[in-house]
Amino acid sequence: MLIPIHVLNNHFKLNINGILHIGAHECEELQDYNNIGITNNNIYWIEAMKNKVDLIKNNKKDVNIYNAVIDIEDNKEIVFNITNNGQSSSILEFGSHSVHHPHVKMIEKQVMNTSRMDSIIDKYNIPIHNINFINLDIQGVELRALKSMEKYLNNIQYIYTEVNTEEVYKNCNLMSEIDEYLSNFGFTRVATKILEQYGWGDAFYVKQ
């Protein structure tokens, strides 16, 4: 997280009940969440790469993590692009990412099936009514994930998401599009950190 959760917590006096983190990778933010008082049983993680899910399950028995490729449609067959650093893996192909980060390469393609976020919530009985903070980091399709759980956005108070100001990935959603969409649900972007030289960053939205 480019804007540390403890900084947001201190500045905005957050009242977080539970967290839904979409794009877990290796749950790097877990300790930061714990440090502001959110226990593992109130955090729910979604990760597209099964090997990462298996790694977490083997090493952290009390972590709620589920394997799913999130998109706007259920059961759509896609090619998932896996990168040598893992974190840049996406259902989208590189746009300017390959220019800004030439050392990061797509090394494997896997055919996977997508899921809507609301379908995953229902499938695994994730207690969305006890969750009011979402963190999204899924390489250019964050808006698709939000739209796929639109019926649950009324429960959410805070949204932290990776954003793009250029096509870092081909056909990725831009920050302006996320701003416009979330405004329909009463959210305002209150904090932003953009790495201008790379065309991406993080943004934090609060329901007013």
Secondary structure, 3 states (H helix, E strand, C coil): CCCCHHHHHHHHCCCCCCEEEECCCCCCCHHHHHHCCCCHHHEEEEECCHHHHHHHHHHCCCCEEEECEECCCCCCEEEEEEECCCCCCECCCECCHHHHCCCCCEEEEEEEEEECHHHHHHHCCCCHHHCCEEEECCCCCHHHHHHCCHHHHHHCCEEEEEEECCCCECCCCCHHHHHHHHHCCCEEEEEEEEECCCCEEEEEEEEC
